Each structure stands twice: as structure tokens, then as C-alpha cells.
Amino acid sequence: MSSLSLEGVRVLELARYQAGPRGGMILSDLGAEVIKIERLGGEETRGNPPMVRGQSVYFTVYNRGKKSLCLDMRSEKGKEIFTELVKTADIVLENFRPGTMDTMGFGYETLKSINPRIILVSVSGFGQYGPYKDRPAFDPLGQAMSGLMALTGQPVGQPLGTASSIIDRTTALHATIGALAALRHRDRTGEGQVVDVCLLDSALTLVEIPTSYYLATGEEGGEAGRPPYKAADGHVVISATGREMAARLFKLVSGGSVEGGPVNSSTGGDRRKMLDDWCATRTKDAICTALMDLGIPVAPVKTIPEVAKDAHLWAREMLVKVDDAVAGEMYVPGVAMKLSATPGRVNPVPTPGQHTDEVLGGLLGYDAERLASLRAAKVIG
């Protein structure tokens, strides 16, 4: 049995920033050979902060485990090389604006004529069709235009975006799932296809309930912001869902025994204030201990330093140290999908063009003289 689920799958990645490269990262983690085709000198996000000893954490996190090939895709020679690579590939992953691949001469119909089995995964801001398709976009626009920003963190007040690019990450998951589904279809039929995912579609999946509720009733509601409760030494999140669990919680908070009479029929606002007041006089540990004893889901709101030291995450190998050619060593997230028979892998981030000779020489059979000629002509890096 193969040690990696996607062993033998080759991906050509023409992607920058986060949503596209993170999809390529997941495929690499699962065993695919991901060849990241960068401009000469390397992708621009190699210089994105934060930096550690000259290495970009941003680039490292989303591009570990890939092979780097620096290629001038604007030159005719570069296009010839890419065409040869397409013949050997299973997936082309790109996150340009819609129409850019056609302008480059590598739209899906062209790719299909080169390799009928090719799967094109296109990641964009607003999709390959629709009124917004030509607009540029980054993660915060998806949060804003989906309504997520209006709901985040608070039931009313100013819209609040998340600190991390949650829409980019969700879109990367959809790109990966779509690629795997397309591979399964190709296994059955021999046909490739286009996978079209975008930031706004992904963002909408995070506001499904309030959007569906509004369309059915004309009213806002369904899901509101969920601010944490302030403890004496920080904050906690309490998720007492369901009447029985809420009853146990508020009997404790009101000073009654868990086995006591019915909960006082307070309003939602009254209950929130009661819980606010109860938490304010207790530490996070005291609150968590008391509620966990009652089987009520509760957790402290942790700082990043606390998360980085969390023994549970280290035990599950979600925080991993890897060797790095620039910084010496770096820490990256581990493989989130734990497969029992075909576990994934975490490999270092490549330097710009590190695998150019390996890919072109080993995969396409270019000899040293041809590689030197292409390098002198600045077709490859």
C-alpha cells in the first residue's frame, strides 16, 4: 500500500498569496508532487512579513513541501516548457483573475487539447462567471460582501473582520475538495474538468443559516455574534446549547443546586447579564472547572503564546519544526487530516528555483547544455 494517499499525482501550481497556494500545500501534505512555478527570482510573497531570520513566515506556511521551478511564462520558450509539463501533469492550480489563463494561452480548452485528462482548478475572488467576476479581491472583501463581517464577534455594532484570513483558508479547502472530486471522476471516465472556487462563494458558506433564514422570513436572525465572557483574569467561551444544558448552567449561576427546581424564566438579556456578573468574579480556571464538572462546553480564550505551548496541539503534531535553507529552522502547521493508513508529510519550503534542474532534467529530459542555454536566456531561474 502506498504510504501517501496522493502519491503519483502531479500538480502544476501557478498560484500566489494564500487561497491557491494553501490548496497546493494540502495536496502536497497528502502526497502529491506539487511543482510551484514561480517568476524568475521567486513569488512576491517570499518577501511578505512577518520575517524570521530572513525567511517569510507567510510564504513558508503555505508553500512547504513543494518543488520550486522559476520560469518566465511570458516568453515563448517558457510557454513551450509549460506545455511539455502539462502533458505530464494531473492538475493545474491557478488563482489569477478570470480570463488571465486564456490571455496567457493556457485556458482550459487549450490545456485539454494538450492533455485531455488535465484538471484545472481555478481559485478567484468572485468566480469564473457572474457580475463581479472581473473584480480583484482579497480575504477581507469576501468577509465584507458575504455579511460575515457584520456578524463577527458581536450581535450589534460596528462590523468586525477576523484577524486571520478565514475566507482564503476556507476557499483553499474547497479547492482541494474539488480537485479530489475531479480526480475521482477522472478515475472513472478518463476526463478532466474545471473546478471553479472563489472567495465570495466560500464566505457565503459561513453565513448559511442567517441568509437562509432571511430569505424564508424577511427578517434578520438565525445566528448572531457570540462575544466571550470576561473572567477576572481574561475571557472564556461558554456554549451551553439546548434547554437541559442551559438549565444546568443557570441553576449553578443563580446559586441553586443542579437538581433544584425550574430555571427562572429570565429574558436572554437578563441571562447574559447574570452570566457576565458570575464570570467577572471568577478566574478562567475556576469557571472552566465548574462548568466542565457539569458537562457544559467551556474553554478559555487563549493568547497566541498560550496556543503555541498547548500540549494537545504538540501531541497531535499540529505544530511542527522543519529545517529551512534560509532561517535554519522554522515552525509550520502540521497535517490537519489524520489518515491511519496513508499519513501525510511535512517537508521544508523550497528556495526560489531550487528544483528547476531536477524537474526539467528528470521529468522532461533536458541535458545540462540545454538548461544552461535556457538560464542564459533568462527563461528559467
Residue, then its C-alpha position, 0 to 999 in steps of 0.5 A: m500500500s502506498s504510504l501517501s494517499l496522493e502519491g503519483v499525482r502531479v500538480l502544476e501550481l501557478a498560484r500566489y498569496q494564500a487561497g491557491p497556494r494553501g490548496g497546493m500545500i494540502l495536496s502536497d501534505l497528502g502526497a502529491e508532487v506539487i511543482k510551484i512555478e514561480r517568476l524568475g527570482g521567486e513569488e512576491t510573497r517570499g518577501n511578505p512579513p512577518m520575517v524570521r531570520g530572513q525567511s517569510v513566515y507567510f510564504t513558508v506556511y503555505n508553500r512547504g513541501k513543494k518543488s520550486l521551478c522559476l520560469d518566465m511564462r511570458s516568453e515563448k520558450g517558457k510557454e513551450i516548457f509549460t506545455e511539455l509539463v502539462k502533458t505530464a501533469d494531473i492538475v493545474l492550480e491557478n488563482f489569477r483573475p478570470g480570463t488571465m489563463d486564456t490571455m496567457g494561452f493556457g485556458y482550459e480548452t487549450l490545456k485539454s487539447i494538450n492533455p485531455r485528462i488535465i484538471l484545472v482548478s481555478v481559485s478567484g475572488f468572485g468566480q469564473y462567471g457572474p457580475y463581479k467576476d472581473r473584480p480583484a479581491f482579497d480575504p477581507l472583501g469576501q468577509a465584507m460582501s458575504g455579511l460575515m463581517a457584520l456578524t463577527g464577534q458581536p450581535v450589534g455594532q460596528p462590523l468586525g473582520t477576523a484577524s486571520s484570513i478565514i475566507d482564503r483558508t476556507t476557499a483553499l479547502h474547497a479547492t482541494i475538495g474539488a480537485l479530489a472530486a475531479l480526480r475521482h471522476r477522472d478515475r472513472t471516465g478518463e476526463g478532466q474538468v474545471v473546478d471553479v472556487c472563489l472567495l465570495d462563494s466560500a464566505l457565503t458558506l459561513v453565513e448559511i443559516p442567517t441568509s437562509y433564514y432571511l430569505a424564508t422570513g424577511e427578517e434578520g436572525g438565525e445566528a448572531g455574534r457570540p462575544p466571550y465572557k470576561a473572567a477576572d483574569g481574561h475571557v472564556v467561551i461558554s456554549a451551553t446549547g439546548r434547554e437541559m444544558a442551559a438549565r444546568l448552567f443557570k441553576l449553578v449561576s443563580g446559586g441553586s443546586v443542579e437538581g433544584g427546581p425550574v430555571n427562572s424564566s429570565t429574558g436572554g438579556d437578563r441571562r447574559k447579564m447574570l452570566d457576565d456578573w458570575c464570570a467577572t468574579r471568577t478566574k478562567d480556571a475556576i469557571c472552566t472547572a465548574l462548568m466542565d464538572l457539569g458537562i457544559p462546553v467551556a474553554p478559555v480564550k487563549t493568547i497566541p503564546e498560550v496556543a503555541k505551548d498547548a500540549h494537545l496541539w504538540a501531541r497531535e503534531m499540529l505544530v511542527k519544526v522543519d529545517d529551512a535553507v534560509a532561517g535554519e529552522m522554522y515552525v509550520p502547521g502540521v497535517a490537519m487530516k489524520l489518515s491511519a493508513t496513508p499519513g501525510r508529510v511535512n517537508p521544508v519550503p523550497t528556495p526560489g528555483q531550487h528544483t528547476d534542474e531536477v524537474l526539467g532534467g528528470l521529468l522532461g529530459y533536458d541535458a545540462e547544455r540545454l538548461a544552461s542555454l535556457r538560464a542564459a536566456k533568462v527563461i528559467g531561474 
